[in-house]
Amino acid sequence: MSGQGLIARMGVLARLLVFFLCWSPARAGEMPDRFVYLRDIDPSIAQEMAYAGTRNFTKRRLPGYDAAECVLVREAAEALKAVQAELKPRGLSLIVYDCYRPARAVEAFVAWAKEPDDADAKAIYYPQLSKSDLFPDYIATISGHSRGATVDVALMPVNVPDEAGDPNPVGCAGAKGSRATDSVPDMGTGFDCFDRRANTFSPGLTPEQVQNRKLLLEAMQRNGFGNYEKEWWHFTLRNKPFPDTIFDFPILPR
């Protein structure tokens, strides 16, 4: 092998090593110091952690969710606190459905995708799509949630519990009150709705739904978050402290 060929091969190996180091899950048993419980930063933000229970598209608790607690890097939690402060004078609160997501839970999503369809879950969460259509637009094999700076969030009136619609075949994109998950005020779809109507700027929304999405979007943007355009509820802190690290520590009780 020529000297140039050897150098080229070493360069490829070096890049592969860097990729492996950056993307391999950090499988620490304890929560890193940079991470916090959102409840310790702002206990007024409502939490309904979907994957710590069975009210989600897999219909099971996901591995790594050993407590129904929102965990985030401190910077993201403090930014949510600032959003909450903006919303309170309007009589509104944030409600979070998912925050940091252990890598093992993402692996469980991938395994779920290989299972036969559950007709009830499909009718509720992805009535217009097949499981194969969910990747990568809605479910990624590597999730930004596992970096600790991504959050799934909606609006709700202060001191009013989240409304859980009757899970029937109308599904998450149906009329308010019939959805599998239903935030208040009306955002046009429920959380984790794998449907085009869940796109942040989806056509066909009512003026009220458009205004509610705009209110959430602009408040989050003003405080450092960027939105994923296919999911109105999905936001990531733009200056995330761990852009290349995937974590896999479990979410434990406080």
C-alpha positions as CSV (number, residue, x, y, z in Angstrom):
1,M,0.0,0.0,0.0
2,S,1.3,3.5,-0.9
3,G,2.0,6.0,1.8
4,Q,-0.9,8.1,0.5
5,G,-3.2,5.1,0.6
6,L,-2.2,4.4,4.2
7,I,-2.8,8.0,5.3
8,A,-6.2,7.9,3.6
9,R,-7.2,4.7,5.4
10,M,-6.0,6.1,8.7
11,G,-8.1,9.2,8.1
12,V,-11.2,7.0,7.5
13,L,-10.5,5.1,10.7
14,A,-10.1,8.3,12.7
15,R,-13.4,9.6,11.4
16,L,-15.2,6.3,12.3
17,L,-13.6,6.5,15.8
18,V,-14.9,10.0,16.3
19,F,-18.4,9.0,15.1
20,F,-18.4,6.1,17.5
21,L,-17.3,8.2,20.5
22,C,-19.8,10.9,19.7
23,W,-22.9,8.7,19.1
24,S,-22.4,5.8,21.5
25,P,-24.9,6.1,24.3
26,A,-23.4,7.3,27.6
27,R,-24.7,4.4,29.7
28,A,-24.1,5.9,33.2
29,G,-26.2,4.5,36.0
30,E,-26.7,7.8,37.6
31,M,-28.0,11.1,36.3
32,P,-25.1,13.4,35.3
33,D,-24.6,16.6,37.2
34,R,-25.7,18.8,34.3
35,F,-29.2,17.3,34.4
36,V,-32.0,18.3,36.7
37,Y,-35.6,17.4,37.5
38,L,-37.9,20.1,36.0
39,R,-40.0,19.9,39.2
40,D,-37.0,21.3,41.1
41,I,-36.6,24.2,38.7
42,D,-40.3,25.1,38.2
43,P,-42.9,22.9,40.0
44,S,-45.8,24.9,38.4
45,I,-45.2,23.3,35.0
46,A,-47.6,20.4,34.6
47,Q,-46.2,17.0,33.8
48,E,-47.9,14.0,32.2
49,M,-45.0,11.8,31.2
50,A,-46.5,9.7,28.4
51,Y,-43.8,7.0,28.2
52,A,-43.7,6.3,32.0
53,G,-47.2,4.8,31.6
54,T,-49.4,3.1,29.0
55,R,-51.0,6.2,27.5
56,N,-48.9,6.3,24.4
57,F,-48.7,4.7,20.9
58,T,-46.9,1.6,22.2
59,K,-49.5,1.0,24.9
60,R,-46.7,0.1,27.4
61,R,-44.2,1.8,29.8
62,L,-40.9,2.3,28.0
63,P,-37.6,1.0,29.5
64,G,-35.7,3.6,31.4
65,Y,-38.8,5.5,32.6
66,D,-38.7,4.3,36.2
67,A,-40.4,7.5,37.3
68,A,-42.9,9.8,35.8
69,E,-40.5,12.8,36.0
70,C,-39.3,15.3,33.4
71,V,-35.5,15.4,33.4
72,L,-33.6,17.9,31.3
73,V,-30.2,19.6,31.1
74,R,-30.4,22.7,33.4
75,E,-30.3,25.1,30.6
76,A,-33.4,23.7,29.0
77,A,-35.2,23.5,32.3
78,E,-34.4,27.2,33.1
79,A,-35.6,28.1,29.6
80,L,-38.9,26.4,30.2
81,K,-39.2,28.3,33.5
82,A,-38.9,31.5,31.5
83,V,-41.6,30.4,29.1
84,Q,-43.9,29.6,32.0
85,A,-43.3,33.0,33.4
86,E,-44.6,34.5,30.1
87,L,-47.7,32.3,30.0
88,K,-48.9,32.8,33.6
89,P,-50.2,36.3,33.1
90,R,-52.4,34.8,30.3
91,G,-53.8,32.2,32.7
92,L,-51.9,29.5,30.9
93,S,-49.3,26.9,31.9
94,L,-47.0,24.5,30.0
95,I,-47.7,20.8,30.2
96,V,-44.8,18.5,29.3
97,Y,-45.3,15.0,27.9
98,D,-41.7,13.9,27.3
99,C,-38.3,15.4,28.1
100,Y,-35.0,13.5,28.3
101,R,-35.5,10.0,26.8
102,P,-33.1,7.2,27.6
103,A,-31.5,5.6,24.5
104,R,-32.9,2.2,25.6
105,A,-36.4,3.7,25.2
106,V,-35.6,4.7,21.6
107,E,-34.4,1.1,21.0
108,A,-37.7,-0.1,22.3
109,F,-39.5,2.2,19.8
110,V,-37.5,0.5,17.0
111,A,-38.3,-2.9,18.3
112,W,-42.0,-2.0,18.5
113,A,-42.0,-1.0,14.8
114,K,-41.0,-4.6,13.9
115,E,-44.1,-6.0,15.7
116,P,-47.4,-6.6,14.0
117,D,-49.8,-3.6,14.0
118,D,-52.1,-3.1,16.8
119,A,-55.3,-2.0,15.2
120,D,-56.5,0.0,18.2
121,A,-53.2,1.9,18.5
122,K,-53.1,2.6,14.8
123,A,-56.6,4.0,14.7
124,I,-55.7,6.4,17.5
125,Y,-52.2,7.5,16.8
126,Y,-51.4,6.9,13.1
127,P,-54.6,6.2,11.2
128,Q,-53.4,7.4,7.8
129,L,-49.9,5.8,8.0
130,S,-48.2,2.4,8.2
131,K,-45.5,1.7,10.8
132,S,-42.8,1.9,8.1
133,D,-44.0,5.5,7.3
134,L,-43.2,6.6,10.9
135,F,-39.4,6.4,10.3
136,P,-37.6,8.7,10.2
137,D,-40.0,11.7,10.2
138,Y,-41.8,10.8,13.4
139,I,-39.6,8.2,15.1
140,A,-35.9,8.3,14.8
141,T,-33.4,5.5,15.5
142,I,-31.3,8.2,17.3
143,S,-33.5,10.7,19.2
144,G,-32.6,14.3,20.1
145,H,-34.5,13.7,23.3
146,S,-31.6,11.5,24.5
147,R,-29.4,14.6,24.6
148,G,-31.5,16.2,27.3
149,A,-32.5,19.4,25.6
150,T,-35.6,18.4,23.7
151,V,-39.1,18.6,25.1
152,D,-42.6,17.7,24.0
153,V,-44.9,20.4,25.4
154,A,-48.3,21.9,25.1
155,L,-50.5,24.6,26.7
156,M,-53.2,24.2,29.4
157,P,-55.1,26.6,31.6
158,V,-53.6,27.2,35.0
159,N,-54.8,24.8,37.7
160,V,-56.9,22.7,35.2
161,P,-55.9,19.1,34.6
162,D,-55.1,17.8,31.1
163,E,-58.2,16.5,29.4
164,A,-57.9,12.9,28.3
165,G,-60.3,12.3,25.5
166,D,-62.0,8.9,25.0
167,P,-59.5,6.7,23.0
168,N,-61.8,5.8,20.1
169,P,-61.3,5.2,16.3
170,V,-61.7,9.0,15.6
171,G,-58.1,9.2,16.8
172,C,-55.6,11.9,17.6
173,A,-56.5,14.1,14.6
174,G,-60.2,14.0,15.2
175,A,-62.4,16.6,16.9
176,K,-61.4,17.9,20.3
177,G,-62.7,15.7,23.1
178,S,-62.5,12.5,21.0
179,R,-58.7,12.3,20.9
180,A,-56.5,9.8,22.6
181,T,-54.6,12.6,24.2
182,D,-56.1,16.1,24.3
183,S,-54.3,19.2,25.5
184,V,-56.2,22.4,26.4
185,P,-56.7,24.8,24.6
186,D,-57.3,23.2,21.2
187,M,-54.0,22.6,19.3
188,G,-55.6,20.8,16.4
189,T,-54.4,17.3,17.3
190,G,-53.4,15.4,20.4
191,F,-49.7,14.8,21.4
192,D,-47.9,12.1,19.5
193,C,-50.2,12.3,16.6
194,F,-48.5,10.8,13.5
195,D,-50.5,12.8,11.0
196,R,-50.0,15.7,8.6
197,R,-52.4,17.8,10.8
198,A,-49.7,17.6,13.5
199,N,-47.3,19.6,11.3
200,T,-46.8,23.0,12.9
201,F,-48.1,24.9,10.0
202,S,-50.6,22.4,8.7
203,P,-53.3,23.7,6.4
204,G,-57.0,23.2,7.4
205,L,-56.7,24.3,11.0
206,T,-59.3,26.5,12.6
207,P,-58.3,30.1,13.5
208,E,-58.3,29.1,17.2
209,Q,-56.0,26.2,16.5
210,V,-53.6,28.4,14.5
211,Q,-53.6,31.0,17.2
212,N,-52.9,28.5,20.0
213,R,-50.0,27.0,18.1
214,K,-48.6,30.4,17.3
215,L,-48.8,31.4,21.0
216,L,-46.8,28.3,22.0
217,L,-44.3,28.5,19.2
218,E,-43.5,32.2,19.7
219,A,-43.1,31.9,23.5
220,M,-40.8,28.9,23.1
221,Q,-38.8,30.7,20.3
222,R,-38.3,33.8,22.4
223,N,-36.7,31.7,25.1
224,G,-34.2,29.8,23.0
225,F,-36.1,26.8,21.5
226,G,-36.5,25.7,17.9
227,N,-39.5,23.7,16.7
228,Y,-39.6,20.5,14.7
229,E,-41.9,21.4,11.9
230,K,-43.7,18.0,11.7
231,E,-44.7,18.1,15.3
232,W,-46.2,21.3,16.8
233,W,-45.3,20.0,20.4
234,H,-41.6,19.2,19.7
235,F,-39.0,21.8,20.7
236,T,-35.2,21.6,21.1
237,L,-33.0,24.2,22.9
238,R,-31.0,25.8,20.1
239,N,-27.8,26.1,22.2
240,K,-27.9,22.5,23.6
241,P,-24.9,21.7,25.7
242,F,-24.5,18.1,24.5
243,P,-25.1,18.2,20.7
244,D,-23.2,15.0,20.0
245,T,-23.8,12.9,23.1
246,I,-26.6,10.3,23.5
247,F,-27.4,9.4,27.1
248,D,-29.0,6.3,28.5
249,F,-29.2,6.7,32.3
250,P,-32.6,5.7,33.7
251,I,-35.2,8.3,35.0
252,L,-35.4,7.5,38.7
253,P,-37.7,9.0,41.4
254,R,-36.5,12.3,42.9
